[in-house]
């Protein structure tokens, strides 16, 4: 009988430890996910060619709605600070947001996006577009959200 009591106490102790580990894991997971969603977007650089703007970013929102909301909240700041969008004479513009990733690289063998406005051989980035904004002939704004190989236009 005494052995049974010790065994029950041992099982209870394991259950308590398991619950603590589970609770700690849940807290760490929630903290990490919160950190991912609440990080501020960092604009590393803006490159302009005619009516096309390339904005290199870190920590861009992960969700479709987050990307659109970020644009709506920051479009005036982008206009004031970086002068974008910069429409063509006929009114059209495109702004594409690219993840900066590992930074600028040489052109290399891969299909990279290179910027002629930089006077260095490290003037290219990996092509990892996450979001773009453009207007049409009726001046309606369109959002393109890139997700791997596809995109969603709204």
Backbone as numpy.savetxt, mean C-alpha at the origin, in Angstrom:
# Nx Ny Nz CAx CAy CAz Cx Cy Cz
-6.23 -42.84 44.06 -7.05 -41.66 44.06 -6.18 -40.40 44.06
-5.10 -40.46 44.80 -4.20 -39.31 44.86 -3.58 -39.03 43.50
-3.25 -40.10 42.77 -2.67 -39.94 41.43 -3.67 -39.28 40.47
-4.94 -39.65 40.63 -5.98 -39.07 39.79 -6.11 -37.57 40.06
-6.03 -37.17 41.32 -6.10 -35.75 41.69 -4.93 -34.97 41.11
-3.73 -35.56 41.16 -2.55 -34.89 40.59 -2.69 -34.76 39.07
-3.25 -35.80 38.45 -3.43 -35.77 37.01 -4.44 -34.70 36.60
-5.51 -34.58 37.35 -6.52 -33.55 37.08 -5.91 -32.17 37.25
-5.13 -31.96 38.30 -4.47 -30.67 38.53 -3.50 -30.35 37.39
-2.80 -31.38 36.92 -1.86 -31.18 35.82 -2.60 -30.78 34.54
-3.73 -31.42 34.28 -4.53 -31.08 33.10 -5.06 -29.67 33.21
-5.54 -29.28 34.39 -6.04 -27.92 34.60 -4.92 -26.90 34.38
-3.75 -27.23 34.87 -2.60 -26.33 34.70 -2.28 -26.16 33.21
-2.33 -27.25 32.45 -2.08 -27.17 31.01 -3.16 -26.33 30.32
-4.40 -26.49 30.75 -5.50 -25.71 30.16 -5.30 -24.22 30.42
-4.91 -23.87 31.64 -4.69 -22.47 31.98 -3.55 -21.91 31.15
-2.45 -22.67 31.03 -1.31 -22.22 30.22 -1.72 -22.07 28.76
-2.48 -23.03 28.26 -2.95 -22.98 26.88 -3.81 -21.75 26.62
-4.69 -21.43 27.56 -5.54 -20.25 27.42 -4.71 -18.98 27.43
-3.69 -18.94 28.28 -2.82 -17.76 28.33 -2.05 -17.59 27.02
-1.54 -18.69 26.50 -0.80 -18.63 25.23 -1.74 -18.19 24.11
-2.95 -18.73 24.09 -3.93 -18.36 23.08 -4.30 -16.88 23.19
-4.50 -16.40 24.40 -4.83 -14.99 24.62 -3.68 -14.09 24.18
-2.46 -14.47 24.54 -1.29 -13.69 24.14 -1.15 -13.67 22.61
-1.35 -14.82 21.97 -1.28 -14.89 20.51 -2.34 -14.00 19.86
-3.54 -14.01 20.41 -4.61 -13.18 19.87 -4.27 -11.70 20.02
-3.74 -11.32 21.17 -3.37 -9.91 21.39 -2.27 -9.46 20.43
-1.26 -10.31 20.24 -0.17 -9.98 19.32 -0.71 -9.86 17.89
-1.59 -10.77 17.50 -2.17 -10.72 16.15 -2.99 -9.45 15.94
-3.80 -9.09 16.91 -4.61 -7.88 16.81 -3.72 -6.64 16.74
-2.67 -6.62 17.54 -1.74 -5.48 17.51 -1.06 -5.36 16.15
-0.64 -6.49 15.58 0.04 -6.47 14.28 -0.91 -6.01 13.17
-2.11 -6.54 13.15 -3.09 -6.15 12.13 -3.45 -4.68 12.26
-3.60 -4.21 13.49 -3.88 -2.79 13.72 -2.74 -1.94 13.19
-1.51 -2.35 13.47 -0.34 -1.62 13.00 -0.33 -1.56 11.46
-0.65 -2.69 10.80 -0.68 -2.71 9.34 -1.67 -1.71 8.77
-2.85 -1.62 9.39 -3.90 -0.76 8.86 -3.74 0.70 9.27
-3.00 0.99 10.32 -2.92 2.36 10.83 -1.62 3.07 10.49
-0.71 2.40 9.78 0.55 3.04 9.41 0.28 4.21 8.47
0.97 5.33 8.67 0.77 6.44 7.74 1.43 6.15 6.39
0.79 6.62 5.33 1.35 6.47 3.99 2.55 7.41 3.87
3.63 6.90 3.33 4.83 7.72 3.11 5.01 7.89 1.60
5.02 9.15 1.17 5.29 9.45 -0.24 6.80 9.64 -0.36
7.44 8.74 -1.10 8.89 8.77 -1.25 9.31 9.75 -2.33
8.59 9.74 -3.46 8.94 10.62 -4.58 7.75 10.73 -5.53
7.77 11.80 -6.32 6.77 11.99 -7.38 7.54 12.28 -8.66
7.24 11.52 -9.69 7.86 11.72 -11.01 6.76 12.09 -11.99
7.05 13.10 -12.81 6.05 13.65 -13.72 6.54 13.56 -15.16
5.68 13.09 -16.05 5.96 13.13 -17.49 4.65 13.49 -18.18
4.61 14.70 -18.71 3.40 15.22 -19.35 2.23 15.17 -18.37
1.15 14.51 -18.75 -0.01 14.46 -17.86 -0.04 13.17 -17.03
1.07 12.46 -16.99 1.18 11.23 -16.21 2.06 11.47 -14.99
1.57 11.09 -13.83 2.32 11.23 -12.58 2.52 9.86 -11.97
3.74 9.60 -11.51 4.05 8.37 -10.79 4.39 8.76 -9.36
3.63 8.25 -8.41 3.84 8.55 -7.00 4.37 7.27 -6.35
5.58 7.35 -5.80 6.19 6.19 -5.16 5.86 6.24 -3.67
5.28 5.16 -3.17 4.76 5.16 -1.80 5.23 3.95 -1.01
5.19 4.13 0.29 5.35 3.03 1.25 4.11 3.05 2.14
3.72 1.89 2.61 2.60 1.75 3.56 1.27 2.20 2.97
1.03 1.95 1.70 -0.25 2.34 1.11 -1.35 1.47 1.70
-2.58 2.00 1.83 -3.67 1.21 2.41 -3.84 -0.13 1.70
-4.25 -1.13 2.47 -4.36 -2.49 1.93 -5.70 -2.76 1.25
-6.75 -2.12 1.70 -8.08 -2.42 1.16 -8.44 -1.47 0.03
-9.37 -1.90 -0.82 -9.85 -1.05 -1.91 -10.44 0.25 -1.36
-11.31 0.12 -0.37 -11.94 1.30 0.22 -10.90 2.19 0.90
-9.89 1.58 1.52 -8.82 2.36 2.15 -8.05 3.19 1.14
-7.79 2.64 -0.04 -7.07 3.36 -1.09 -7.89 4.55 -1.60
-9.17 4.30 -1.86 -10.03 5.38 -2.35 -10.19 6.46 -1.28
-10.39 6.05 -0.04 -10.53 7.01 1.07 -9.27 7.83 1.23
-8.11 7.18 1.11 -6.84 7.91 1.24 -6.75 8.97 0.14
-7.11 8.61 -1.09 -7.09 9.58 -2.20 -8.01 10.76 -1.89
-9.23 10.47 -1.47 -10.21 11.53 -1.22 -9.71 12.48 -0.13
-9.04 11.96 0.89 -8.54 12.79 1.99 -7.28 13.56 1.60
-6.51 13.06 0.64 -5.19 13.63 0.36 -5.04 14.27 -1.02
-6.09 14.30 -1.83 -5.95 14.86 -3.19 -5.59 16.34 -3.16
-6.11 17.10 -2.22 -5.76 18.52 -2.14 -4.31 18.71 -1.73
-3.84 17.89 -0.79 -2.44 17.95 -0.37 -1.52 17.61 -1.54
-1.87 16.61 -2.33 -1.06 16.23 -3.49 -0.99 17.38 -4.50
-2.11 18.06 -4.69 -2.15 19.20 -5.62 -1.26 20.34 -5.12
-1.38 20.66 -3.84 -0.61 21.77 -3.27 0.88 21.45 -3.18
1.22 20.28 -2.67 2.62 19.95 -2.40 3.37 19.49 -3.64
2.71 18.73 -4.51 3.40 18.12 -5.65 2.89 18.59 -7.02
1.84 19.38 -7.04 1.31 19.88 -8.30 0.65 18.82 -9.16
0.10 17.80 -8.52 -0.59 16.75 -9.27 -2.03 16.65 -8.81
-2.94 16.36 -9.70 -2.72 15.99 -11.09 -2.33 17.19 -11.94
-1.62 16.90 -13.01 -1.20 17.92 -13.97 -1.83 17.55 -15.32
-3.02 18.07 -15.58 -3.75 17.67 -16.80 -3.04 18.13 -18.08
-3.27 17.37 -19.13 -2.80 17.76 -20.47 -3.66 18.92 -20.95
-3.29 19.50 -22.09 -4.04 20.64 -22.63 -5.50 20.28 -22.90
-5.78 19.04 -23.19 -7.15 18.59 -23.45 -7.84 18.10 -22.17
-7.16 18.20 -21.01 -7.79 17.94 -19.72 -7.54 16.60 -19.08
-6.99 15.65 -19.79 -6.80 14.30 -19.26 -5.58 14.21 -18.34
-5.68 13.37 -17.31 -4.54 13.10 -16.44 -4.61 11.68 -15.91
-3.46 11.16 -15.50 -3.38 9.86 -14.83 -2.35 9.96 -13.72
-2.72 9.50 -12.54 -1.80 9.40 -11.42 -1.75 7.92 -11.03
-0.55 7.35 -11.02 -0.40 5.96 -10.61 0.46 5.91 -9.36
0.00 5.16 -8.38 0.72 4.97 -7.13 1.44 3.62 -7.20
2.76 3.67 -7.02 3.61 2.48 -7.11 4.23 2.23 -5.75
4.30 0.96 -5.34 5.01 0.63 -4.10 6.50 0.81 -4.34
7.16 1.49 -3.41 8.59 1.78 -3.56 9.43 0.53 -3.32
8.93 -0.39 -2.53 9.60 -1.68 -2.32 11.02 -1.52 -1.80
11.97 -2.10 -2.53 13.38 -2.09 -2.12 14.12 -0.87 -2.64
13.42 0.12 -3.13 14.06 1.36 -3.56 14.44 1.36 -5.03
15.21 2.38 -5.39 15.65 2.53 -6.78 16.69 1.48 -7.12
16.63 1.01 -8.37 17.56 0.00 -8.86 18.04 0.39 -10.25
19.06 -0.31 -10.72 19.51 -0.12 -12.10 18.46 -0.73 -13.03
18.51 -0.34 -14.29 17.53 -0.85 -15.25 17.56 -2.37 -15.30
18.72 -2.96 -15.40 18.86 -4.41 -15.33 18.16 -5.15 -16.45
18.00 -6.46 -16.24 17.41 -7.33 -17.25 15.89 -7.38 -17.15
15.35 -6.96 -16.06 13.92 -7.09 -15.82 13.16 -5.88 -16.37
11.87 -6.05 -16.51 11.00 -4.99 -16.98 10.69 -4.06 -15.80
11.51 -3.06 -15.63 11.34 -2.11 -14.54 10.84 -0.77 -15.08
10.25 0.00 -14.19 9.80 1.35 -14.53 10.94 2.31 -14.22
11.43 3.01 -15.24 12.56 3.91 -15.06 12.12 5.36 -15.26
12.79 6.26 -14.56 12.43 7.67 -14.58 13.56 8.48 -15.21
13.24 9.15 -16.32 14.23 9.94 -17.05 14.62 11.21 -16.32
13.83 11.62 -15.35 14.12 12.88 -14.65 15.19 12.72 -13.57
15.78 11.53 -13.46 16.85 11.29 -12.48 18.16 11.07 -13.22
19.19 11.78 -12.80 20.50 11.69 -13.45 21.38 10.71 -12.68
20.98 9.45 -12.67 21.74 8.39 -12.02 21.35 7.07 -12.67
22.21 6.06 -12.56 21.85 4.77 -13.14 20.86 4.01 -12.25
20.70 4.45 -11.01 19.71 3.86 -10.11 18.43 4.71 -10.18
17.70 4.55 -11.28 16.52 5.38 -11.50 15.27 4.55 -11.84
15.29 3.27 -11.46 14.19 2.37 -11.81 13.62 1.72 -10.55
12.35 1.32 -10.65 11.71 0.57 -9.57 11.05 -0.67 -10.17
10.77 -1.63 -9.32 9.98 -2.78 -9.74 8.57 -2.29 -10.05
7.96 -2.84 -11.07 6.60 -2.43 -11.43 5.61 -3.10 -10.48
5.17 -2.34 -9.49 4.22 -2.85 -8.50 3.17 -1.77 -8.24
2.32 -1.53 -9.24 1.28 -0.52 -9.11 0.20 -1.02 -8.15
-0.30 -0.10 -7.32 -1.36 -0.49 -6.38 -2.66 0.27 -6.62
-2.57 1.44 -7.26 -3.76 2.28 -7.37 -3.49 3.35 -8.42
-4.51 3.70 -9.19 -4.36 4.85 -10.08 -5.68 5.61 -10.16
-5.53 6.88 -10.49 -6.66 7.79 -10.62 -6.51 8.47 -11.97
-7.59 8.48 -12.75 -7.55 9.22 -14.01 -8.94 9.77 -14.29
-8.99 10.67 -15.26 -10.29 11.22 -15.64 -10.55 10.89 -17.10
-11.82 10.99 -17.49 -12.19 10.70 -18.87 -12.59 11.99 -19.59
-13.08 11.84 -20.82 -13.41 13.02 -21.64 -14.54 13.85 -21.04
-15.34 13.25 -20.18 -16.41 14.00 -19.51 -15.98 14.50 -18.13
-14.69 14.38 -17.86 -14.08 14.81 -16.60 -14.59 14.01 -15.39
-14.99 12.77 -15.63 -15.36 11.87 -14.54 -14.09 11.19 -14.03
-14.00 11.02 -12.73 -12.82 10.40 -12.12 -13.02 8.89 -12.06
-11.97 8.16 -12.44 -11.97 6.70 -12.39 -10.84 6.23 -11.47
-11.12 5.23 -10.67 -10.12 4.61 -9.80 -9.81 3.22 -10.35
-8.54 2.90 -10.42 -8.12 1.55 -10.79 -7.35 0.98 -9.61
-7.81 -0.16 -9.13 -7.16 -0.80 -7.99 -6.52 -2.08 -8.50
-5.20 -2.13 -8.41 -4.45 -3.27 -8.92 -4.33 -4.31 -7.82
-4.59 -5.54 -8.19 -4.52 -6.64 -7.23 -3.88 -7.83 -7.93
-2.57 -7.93 -7.81 -1.87 -9.00 -8.50 -1.92 -8.79 -10.00
-2.57 -9.69 -10.71 -2.64 -9.60 -12.17 -3.84 -8.81 -12.66
-4.81 -8.56 -11.79 -6.02 -7.90 -12.23 -6.17 -6.52 -11.64
-7.28 -5.89 -11.98 -7.58 -4.57 -11.42 -9.08 -4.38 -11.41
-9.50 -3.44 -10.61 -10.90 -3.09 -10.48 -11.04 -1.62 -10.78
-11.87 -1.27 -11.74 -12.08 0.14 -12.07 -13.45 0.55 -11.58
-13.50 1.66 -10.86 -14.77 2.12 -10.30 -15.11 3.49 -10.83
